[in-house]
Amino acid sequence: MTEELKPVQARIPESVESELDELVDSGLYASKSEVIREALRGLLAENRRESLRELAERAGVDEDEMLDELDDVRHG
């Protein structure tokens, strides 16, 4: 099941747009939108990981133990 894609607008420096074009031209990505989606997924995942680290630290839980527990939950 694919999530519906919503359009958003952002202003970026020309140098960043040039780098996006290079990634697309290299064949690594099909479009600038794909590059941006991938970058945002990575950013959001890192923010979630950092939030979990902070929660674990405040709760006095070992980070590795917490990650093992999360892995168990995900995979049943």
C-alpha positions as a Python dict, from the first residue, in 0.01 Angstrom:
ca = {
    (1, 'M'): (0, 0, 0),
    (2, 'T'): (149, 332, -109),
    (3, 'E'): (94, 645, 93),
    (4, 'E'): (-58, 939, -96),
    (5, 'L'): (201, 1198, -191),
    (6, 'K'): (124, 1561, -111),
    (7, 'P'): (293, 1849, -292),
    (8, 'V'): (499, 2097, -89),
    (9, 'Q'): (709, 2393, -192),
    (10, 'A'): (1050, 2494, -67),
    (11, 'R'): (1301, 2755, -168),
    (12, 'I'): (1654, 2620, -198),
    (13, 'P'): (1984, 2775, -305),
    (14, 'E'): (2086, 2723, -667),
    (15, 'S'): (2390, 2527, -550),
    (16, 'V'): (2164, 2274, -376),
    (17, 'E'): (1945, 2245, -684),
    (18, 'S'): (2258, 2179, -891),
    (19, 'E'): (2353, 1897, -657),
    (20, 'L'): (2003, 1752, -684),
    (21, 'D'): (2033, 1765, -1063),
    (22, 'E'): (2369, 1586, -1044),
    (23, 'L'): (2218, 1305, -837),
    (24, 'V'): (1935, 1264, -1086),
    (25, 'D'): (2167, 1289, -1387),
    (26, 'S'): (2393, 1022, -1235),
    (27, 'G'): (2101, 778, -1241),
    (28, 'L'): (2098, 728, -863),
    (29, 'Y'): (1751, 883, -844),
    (30, 'A'): (1466, 917, -1091),
    (31, 'S'): (1377, 1275, -996),
    (32, 'K'): (1458, 1563, -764),
    (33, 'S'): (1143, 1475, -571),
    (34, 'E'): (1281, 1129, -505),
    (35, 'V'): (1609, 1275, -375),
    (36, 'I'): (1422, 1511, -144),
    (37, 'R'): (1187, 1237, -16),
    (38, 'E'): (1484, 1011, 62),
    (39, 'A'): (1668, 1294, 241),
    (40, 'L'): (1359, 1379, 447),
    (41, 'R'): (1303, 1014, 542),
    (42, 'G'): (1662, 1003, 669),
    (43, 'L'): (1626, 1327, 862),
    (44, 'L'): (1299, 1218, 1024),
    (45, 'A'): (1443, 876, 1114),
    (46, 'E'): (1746, 1039, 1277),
    (47, 'N'): (1520, 1274, 1474),
    (48, 'R'): (1316, 976, 1599),
    (49, 'R'): (1635, 792, 1699),
    (50, 'E'): (1761, 1098, 1887),
    (51, 'S'): (1427, 1132, 2069),
    (52, 'L'): (1446, 766, 2171),
    (53, 'R'): (1804, 811, 2293),
    (54, 'E'): (1698, 1106, 2506),
    (55, 'L'): (1402, 915, 2651),
    (56, 'A'): (1622, 616, 2729),
    (57, 'E'): (1879, 836, 2898),
    (58, 'R'): (1616, 1011, 3111),
    (59, 'A'): (1464, 675, 3208),
    (60, 'G'): (1804, 527, 3289),
    (61, 'V'): (1760, 255, 3028),
    (62, 'D'): (2057, 122, 2834),
    (63, 'E'): (2024, 230, 2469),
    (64, 'D'): (2127, -110, 2329),
    (65, 'E'): (1879, -286, 2554),
    (66, 'M'): (1604, -51, 2441),
    (67, 'L'): (1690, -106, 2073),
    (68, 'D'): (1688, -484, 2122),
    (69, 'E'): (1345, -457, 2283),
    (70, 'L'): (1215, -244, 1995),
    (71, 'D'): (1351, -496, 1747),
    (72, 'D'): (1170, -776, 1932),
    (73, 'V'): (845, -579, 1918),
    (74, 'R'): (881, -512, 1545),
    (75, 'H'): (955, -872, 1454),
    (76, 'G'): (721, -1039, 1700),
}
